Amino acid sequence: MRVVYIIILIAAVIVSVIFAVQNSAPITVAFFGWSATASMSLVLVLTLGAGILIGMLILVPSIWKRMRALSAQKKKTREFQKQQKEDETSSAPEAAQTENPSPEQNKGK
């Protein structure tokens, strides 16, 4: 499986290099009075990176909410398991007494 990842990584690097070579024409980007000149490939890669970052920041609240819900569920599960163990240990001696009556209880029979 690791070989597949390495092959995919090499292919992505080759495609990126070809993209950068074919889109090396300088362009000017203007934004709110600010302007910069850079190669088209650099502008596109920076724009892609900014889009990915913005998308991740938008997802943070929902991820945070799910992590908190999962943490609460894990806490409930631990408490339930602890209570279940306590119930099993407290009922074990009672079950042993009913299965094996003491000799004193057998005298009357």
ROZAFI-345140 format. One record per residue: x, y, z of N, C-alpha, C in turn. Coordinates in steps of 0.001 Angstrom, whole numbers, always signed. Layout:
# residues N
nx ny nz cax cay caz cx cy cz
X Y Z X Y Z X Y Z
...
# end
This chain:
# residues 109
nx ny nz cax cay caz cx cy cz
+826 -1188 +0 +0 +0 +0 +871 +1252 +0
+1986 +1186 +692 +2887 +2329 +770 +3445 +2664 -612
+3669 +1648 -1439 +4193 +1855 -2789 +3181 +2644 -3618
+1892 +2354 -3438 +847 +3073 -4165 +886 +4557 -3805
+1046 +4862 -2528 +1118 +6261 -2099 +2333 +6965 -2700
+3446 +6280 -2762 +4659 +6874 -3336 +4458 +7137 -4827
+3832 +6216 -5528 +3559 +6399 -6955 +2619 +7591 -7167
+1581 +7686 -6366 +646 +8813 -6469 +1356 +10125 -6170
+2215 +10143 -5170 +2965 +11348 -4822 +3885 +11769 -5969
+4592 +10823 -6558 +5486 +11130 -7692 +4677 +11675 -8870
+3529 +11073 -9142 +2676 +11545 -10234 +2185 +12964 -9970
+1815 +13255 -8727 +1350 +14603 -8380 +2465 +15627 -8537
+3669 +15268 -8159 +4811 +16178 -8315 +5086 +16434 -9799
+5050 +15392 -10621 +5290 +15552 -12058 +4225 +16458 -12679
+2950 +16226 -12329 +1869 +17063 -12851 +2044 +18510 -12388
+2461 +18713 -11148 +2670 +20067 -10624 +3790 +20785 -11365
+4861 +20097 -11648 +5986 +20705 -12381 +5546 +21067 -13801
+4841 +20172 -14466 +4344 +20469 -15812 +3409 +21678 -15776
+2528 +21736 -14782 +1605 +22866 -14623 +2377 +24165 -14438
+3393 +24149 -13594 +4170 +25367 -13328 +4924 +25822 -14572
+5466 +24906 -15347 +6227 +25268 -16552 +5288 +25841 -17623
+4105 +25238 -17782 +3193 +25682 -18828 +2457 +26976 -18461
+2417 +27321 -17194 +1705 +28526 -16753 +2663 +29502 -16073
+3757 +29778 -16715 +4757 +30656 -16100 +4621 +32103 -16538
+3611 +32430 -17307 +3419 +33812 -17769 +3111 +34712 -16576
+3743 +35881 -16514 +3464 +36784 -15387 +2087 +37445 -15543
+1377 +37518 -14441 +82 +38204 -14428 +61 +39150 -13240
-811 +40144 -13308 -973 +41100 -12217 -2312 +40826 -11547
-2280 +40690 -10251 -3480 +40452 -9459 -3757 +41712 -8661
-4971 +42250 -8781 -5366 +43451 -8036 -6481 +43078 -7070
-6357 +43539 -5826 -7349 +43224 -4798 -7417 +44377 -3813
-8539 +45099 -3766 -8754 +46241 -2876 -7604 +47249 -2930
-7219 +47630 -4101 -6164 +48615 -4256 -4751 +48060 -4152
-4633 +46851 -3750 -3332 +46190 -3651 -3125 +45410 -4933
-1941 +45469 -5497 -1679 +44695 -6705 -305 +44049 -6611
-202 +42886 -7255 +1063 +42144 -7252 +1206 +41436 -8588
+2440 +41281 -9006 +2725 +40562 -10239 +3459 +39272 -9881
+2947 +38163 -10401 +3556 +36859 -10143 +3197 +35940 -11292
+3830 +34781 -11325 +3498 +33825 -12385 +2099 +33266 -12139
+1450 +32902 -13213 +83 +32405 -13120 +17 +31146 -12256
+999 +30279 -12378 +974 +29039 -11597 +1074 +29336 -10107
+1904 +30304 -9719 +2028 +30659 -8310 +727 +31248 -7780
+105 +32119 -8576 -1170 +32721 -8162 -2234 +31641 -8006
-2287 +30707 -8940 -3293 +29641 -8853 -3054 +28725 -7652
-1804 +28398 -7400 -1494 +27530 -6252 -1822 +28252 -4940
-1487 +29543 -4849 -1816 +30302 -3637 -3324 +30426 -3455
-4044 +30609 -4541 -5501 +30685 -4477 -6089 +29346 -4022
-5564 +28261 -4554 -6013 +26932 -4126 -5753 +26728 -2634
-4551 +27099 -2197 -4215 +26967 -774 -5122 +27808 +109
-5427 +29033 -329 -6329 +29894 +447 -7728 +29285 +512
-8179 +28709 -598 -9497 +28070 -610 -9558 +26866 +320
-8507 +26075 +321 -8454 +24919 +1225 -8461 +25381 +2673
-7684 +26403 +2986 -7626 +26933 +4352 -8980 +27475 +4799
-9643 +28215 +3941 -10962 +28757 +4280 -11959 +27612 +4491
-11922 +26613 +3631 -12809 +25462 +3797 -12583 +24729 +5108
-11317 +24583 +5486 -11007 +23918 +6761 -11498 +24748 +7945
-11338 +26063 +7855 -11800 +26928 +8940 -13319 +26898 +9071
-14016 +26734 +7960 -15474 +26637 +8012 -15903 +25335 +8672
-15126 +24283 +8501 -15467 +22979 +9075 -15142 +22861 +10562
-14292 +23724 +11091 -13839 +23602 +12479 -14993 +23547 +13476
-16018 +24429 +13398 -17098 +24344 +14397 -17819 +22996 +14411
-18110 +22435 +13242 -18820 +21154 +13234 -17922 +20027 +13749
-16647 +20075 +13416 -15719 +19061 +13924 -15612 +19177 +15439
-15518 +20395 +15937 -15435 +20627 +17381 -16685 +20081 +18081
-17862 +20334 +17494 -19119 +19860 +18078 -19147 +18333 +18128
-18725 +17686 +17045 -18709 +16218 +17015 -17716 +15652 +18014
-16567 +16300 +18162 -15575 +15817 +19121 -16116 +15916 +20546
-16824 +17002 +20857 -17403 +17149 +22193 -18478 +16098 +22437
-19323 +15838 +21429 -20365 +14822 +21569 -19750 +13438 +21753
-18711 +13140 +20999 -18027 +11857 +21132 -17397 +11711 +22509
-16800 +12776 +23003 -16198 +12748 +24327 -17254 +12495 +25399
-18409 +13134 +25255 -19492 +12918 +26217 -19981 +11477 +26167
-20093 +10909 +24964 -20516 +9509 +24833 -19504 +8561 +25461
-18219 +8830 +25252 -17184 +7984 +25858 -17259 +8051 +27374
-17522 +9238 +27908 -17629 +9391 +29361 -18822 +8593 +29884
-19958 +8663 +29188 -21134 +7906 +29597 -20862 +6407 +29543
-20152 +5971 +28507 -19826 +4551 +28366 -18937 +4084 +29510
-17923 +4890 +29858 -17049 +4525 +30986 -17833 +4446 +32296
-18730 +5409 +32507 -19532 +5386 +33731 -20445 +4161 +33768
-21038 +3822 +32614 -21902 +2649 +32544 -21121 +1373 +32818
-19934 +1254 +32220 -19109 +70 +32445 -18681 -31 +33905
-18355 +1095 +34515 -17965 +1100 +35924 -19140 +651 +36789
-20331 +1176 +36505 -21519 +799 +37264 -21833 -680 +37060
-21653 -1171 +35840 -21911 -2577 +35552 -20953 -3480 +36327
-19678 -3098 +36397 -18712 -3884 +37173 -19076 -3892 +38647
-19490 -2740 +39162 -19878 -2656 +40573 -21084 -3549 +40845
-22050 -3554 +39920 -23227 -4403 +40093 -22856 -5880 +40058
-21938 -6257 +39174 -21515 -7654 +39075 -20775 -8090 +40328
-19910 -7234 +40851 -19148 -7613 +42050 -20036 -7653 +43283
-21050 -6790 +43350 -21925 -6803 +44523 -22915 -7962 +44461
-23294 -8410 +43272 -24244 -9513 +43174 -23549 -10871 +43183
-22265 -10935 +42972 -21542 -12206 +42946 -21585 -12935 +44291
-21352 -12282 +45422 -21428 -13014 +46702 -22836 -13526 +46997
-23859 -12774 +46630 -25232 -13222 +46865 -25541 -14466 +46048
-25085 -14509 +44823 -25322 -15666 +43960 -24591 -16888 +44500
-23417 -16711 +45036 -22648 -17824 +45590 -23353 -18402 +46815
-23988 -17561 +47608 -24680 -18052 +48800 -25927 -18840 +48428
-26633 -18452 +47418 -27848 -19183 +47050 -27514 -20498 +46371
-26402 -20590 +45676 -26020 -21820 +45001 -25432 -22835 +45975
-24640 -22403 +46918 -23979 -23286 +47874 -24440 -22921 +49288
-25537 -23477 +49719 -26000 -23135 +51075 -25027 -23669 +52128
-24930 -22955 +53192 -24011 -23350 +54267 -24573 -24577 +54985
-23717 -25335 +55684 -24197 -26529 +56406 -25251 -26211 +57437
-25210 -25015 +58011 -26207 -24643 +59013 -27590 -24541 +58380
-27658 -24095 +57114 -28947 -23964 +56440 -29491 -25336 +56060
-28619 -26323 +55861 -29039 -27671 +55465 -29544 -28487 +56642
-29236 -28120 +57903 -29645 -28901 +59087 -31142 -28979 +59216
-31815 -27905 +58857 -33255 -27884 +59006 -33957 -28726 +57968
-33304 -29150 +56929 -33947 -29885 +55833 -33905 -31349 +56009
# end
